[in-house]
Amino acid sequence: FASRPCNLRPHMKHHKTPEIAQLQLSAGAIGVCCQKLGEAEVMVDAGIRDILVTYEIVGSAKIHRLMNLNKYADVKVTVDDASNVSDLSDAAVKHGVTLGVLVDVNVGQNRCGVPPGGKAVDLAKIVSKSPGLNLRGVNGYEGHLQAIVNRDERAEKASEAMAWLMETATAIQKSGIEVDIVTAGGTGTYNTTGNHPGVNEIQ
């Protein structure tokens, strides 16, 4: 990725080791991804300051922990529900922090995320108007494609998923909301996703 326009944000769910994360950052990674809040807490404690939690953080106890982390680091999260956005906003204001938020777009995995297009734009508008929150961009994980054996088929489907993500990012921008981060990718699709125009972070 040193020769690509796309940045690398490696996922900590693989090695769960701050020392390896520090080596990745030293080699040029812009930050890290975490799957769980507990992983993010370990990374912040180790001095890592740019983290994306790639799942929604719900419930008052976890949201409280998330806000405490943001007093020491830039820990961003994904959202796919307006009520969760409201809870995050209230907590951010209460704790006196600004939380970076990415709209989670369902690009085919059907595990979490809002549908591409209008519903994602609507949620982005809600985030942008919520005190204590800063809309940073969109997240679209094409995890359902990682293990497709045929390389051409995998690349074709990954390109289709990223087209949905980029169309959504463009629609959000056309509504007057800035999109800084378009993040996606995985071990099986990094080659395709990492070259897709507009995608600027690979997980």
KASUL-V68529 format. One record per residue. N is the residue number from 1. RES is the residue in three letters. SS is DSSP state (H for helix, E for strand, L for the rest). PSI is psi as a letter, one per 40 degrees, with the letter a starting at -180 (NA if undefined). NEAR is the number of other C-alpha atoms within 12 Angstrom. Layout:
BEGIN
n: [N,N]
res: [RES,RES]
ss: [SS,SS]
psi: [PSI,PSI]
near: [NEAR,NEAR]
END
This chain:
BEGIN
n: [1,2,3,4,5,6,7,8,9,10,11,12,13,14,15,16,17,18,19,20,21,22,23,24,25,26,27,28,29,30,31,32,33,34,35,36,37,38,39,40,41,42,43,44,45,46,47,48,49,50,51,52,53,54,55,56,57,58,59,60,61,62,63,64,65,66,67,68,69,70,71,72,73,74,75,76,77,78,79,80,81,82,83,84,85,86,87,88,89,90,91,92,93,94,95,96,97,98,99,100,101,102,103,104,105,106,107,108,109,110,111,112,113,114,115,116,117,118,119,120,121,122,123,124,125,126,127,128,129,130,131,132,133,134,135,136,137,138,139,140,141,142,143,144,145,146,147,148,149,150,151,152,153,154,155,156,157,158,159,160,161,162,163,164,165,166,167,168,169,170,171,172,173,174,175,176,177,178,179,180,181,182,183,184,185,186,187,188,189,190,191,192,193,194,195,196,197,198,199,200,201,202,203]
res: [PHE,ALA,SER,ARG,PRO,CYS,ASN,LEU,ARG,PRO,HIS,MET,LYS,HIS,HIS,LYS,THR,PRO,GLU,ILE,ALA,GLN,LEU,GLN,LEU,SER,ALA,GLY,ALA,ILE,GLY,VAL,CYS,CYS,GLN,LYS,LEU,GLY,GLU,ALA,GLU,VAL,MET,VAL,ASP,ALA,GLY,ILE,ARG,ASP,ILE,LEU,VAL,THR,TYR,GLU,ILE,VAL,GLY,SER,ALA,LYS,ILE,HIS,ARG,LEU,MET,ASN,LEU,ASN,LYS,TYR,ALA,ASP,VAL,LYS,VAL,THR,VAL,ASP,ASP,ALA,SER,ASN,VAL,SER,ASP,LEU,SER,ASP,ALA,ALA,VAL,LYS,HIS,GLY,VAL,THR,LEU,GLY,VAL,LEU,VAL,ASP,VAL,ASN,VAL,GLY,GLN,ASN,ARG,CYS,GLY,VAL,PRO,PRO,GLY,GLY,LYS,ALA,VAL,ASP,LEU,ALA,LYS,ILE,VAL,SER,LYS,SER,PRO,GLY,LEU,ASN,LEU,ARG,GLY,VAL,ASN,GLY,TYR,GLU,GLY,HIS,LEU,GLN,ALA,ILE,VAL,ASN,ARG,ASP,GLU,ARG,ALA,GLU,LYS,ALA,SER,GLU,ALA,MET,ALA,TRP,LEU,MET,GLU,THR,ALA,THR,ALA,ILE,GLN,LYS,SER,GLY,ILE,GLU,VAL,ASP,ILE,VAL,THR,ALA,GLY,GLY,THR,GLY,THR,TYR,ASN,THR,THR,GLY,ASN,HIS,PRO,GLY,VAL,ASN,GLU,ILE,GLN]
ss: [L,L,L,L,L,L,E,E,E,E,E,L,L,L,L,L,L,H,H,H,H,H,H,H,H,H,L,L,L,L,E,E,E,E,L,L,H,H,H,H,H,H,H,H,H,L,L,L,L,E,E,E,E,L,L,L,L,L,L,H,H,H,H,H,H,H,H,H,H,L,L,L,L,E,E,E,E,E,E,L,L,H,H,H,H,H,H,H,H,H,H,H,H,H,H,L,L,L,E,E,E,E,E,E,E,E,L,L,L,L,L,L,L,E,E,L,L,H,H,H,H,H,H,H,H,H,H,H,L,L,L,L,E,E,E,E,E,E,E,E,L,L,H,H,H,L,L,L,L,L,H,H,H,H,H,H,H,H,H,H,H,H,H,H,H,H,H,H,H,H,H,H,H,H,L,L,L,L,L,L,E,E,E,E,L,L,L,L,L,H,H,H,H,L,L,L,L,L,L,L,E,E,L]
psi: [e,d,e,i,e,h,i,h,g,i,h,e,e,d,d,f,h,d,d,d,d,d,d,d,d,d,e,e,i,e,a,i,i,i,d,i,d,d,d,d,d,d,d,d,d,e,e,h,e,h,h,h,h,e,i,h,h,i,i,d,d,d,d,d,d,d,d,d,d,e,e,e,i,g,h,i,i,i,i,e,h,d,d,d,d,d,d,d,d,d,d,d,d,d,e,f,i,h,h,h,h,h,h,h,h,h,f,e,d,f,d,i,i,i,i,i,b,d,d,d,d,d,d,d,d,d,d,d,e,h,i,e,i,h,h,d,a,i,h,g,h,f,d,e,e,d,e,h,d,h,d,d,d,d,d,d,d,d,d,d,d,d,d,d,d,d,d,d,d,d,d,d,d,d,e,e,h,i,h,d,h,h,i,a,i,a,d,e,e,d,d,d,d,e,e,h,h,d,h,e,h,h,NA]
near: [23,12,10,20,17,30,31,36,36,41,37,34,25,18,19,24,24,30,18,22,36,27,17,24,26,15,17,20,27,30,38,46,47,38,28,29,34,21,32,45,35,24,38,33,20,20,22,36,28,31,42,51,40,40,30,36,35,26,17,18,15,22,30,26,26,41,37,27,37,34,21,24,29,32,42,44,45,49,43,37,30,29,19,28,39,27,31,43,35,25,32,31,19,18,22,20,28,34,43,38,46,46,52,50,48,32,36,28,21,18,19,25,32,35,30,35,30,22,24,40,37,25,38,45,30,30,42,33,18,28,26,27,37,34,40,33,44,54,52,51,42,42,29,23,33,27,18,19,12,14,18,16,18,27,28,20,28,38,31,23,35,41,29,34,46,34,28,39,42,30,26,36,26,17,20,15,26,24,34,24,37,45,47,51,42,31,25,29,36,36,27,33,45,34,25,31,22,30,41,34,38,41,43]
END
